[in-house]
């Protein structure tokens, strides 16, 4: 209960734009960078001199966002982006390939984009909308962007930087602690999703942690000391609840400005308080390592050979199957 309350009422953020060191020379990719947490994070990184690439669903929203960020007082950074739609996996590969023509190295990939309570529906590939956007789209981006992360990790080694400075930051939710099924979800609830949209959202957010853990075990990630972690950005007033106004108004007194969520992601992506030994870990608002993840969920992250239930492995295998033809 204490950990849950501390996520609803977090301590003051340790890393903000006020004490963020210069990020000149670093390249950041922020998915869903046109609004909410993604916009705030892109603006902070740009202000610190970083080279920032965002993803957008339309050229109009991309250009509007770039213009807005460039109008900020700081002009030290660089801002650009690419167009993709996570609800249609066919759009992802061309967008990431285009991105890699703009930059050969990616220091931090923030998989920030997601949905909570959109209208009931499916992606272009027929997947439940939350699972398709929150998990499968992010996993596909991570795979396709991996050459850029490996390049950044190789460059970091030549500079004798600490292992784990190149990172992939996945986005989860408080609902992992308070709403994930005991022992983690069963695959039948992924293959044949329940009608309860809260349950499908909870499953997708636990799925993000499962994928962060899975990605951390890949040879290219492990051998290049790339850190793959997940984070709960916090309870926020953002576009995530745009399709569920009832939820927004009920929870409004407990919601914070989106910039606070950006502080969580910023800490996860930048801080030197975590390193390669924290592979697959979970970050809490507004930037701190989860002190006591649920034991049943930790067991679900472990393979059966490690004495766990292997549910994360089952989900990762299923997810790999869903995106394979789009890689």
Secondary structure, DSSP 4 states (H G I P E B T S, - for coil): -HHHHHHHSPPPPS--TTTPPP-TT-EEEETTTTSHHHHHHHHHHHHTT-EEEEEESSHHHHHHHHHHHHTSS--SSEEEEEE--TT-THHHHHHHHHHHHH-S--SEEEE----SSPPS-B-TTS-BHHHIIIIIIHHHHHHHHHHHHHHHHHHHHHTTPPTT-SEEEEE--THHHHHSPTTS--THHHHT--S-HHHHHHHHHHHHHHHHHHHHTSHHHHHTT-EEEEE---SEESGGGTT-HHHHHHHGGG-EEHHHHHHHHHHHHH-SSS-GGGTT-EEETTTEE-S---HHHHHHHS-GGGTS--HHHHHHHHHHHHHGGG-
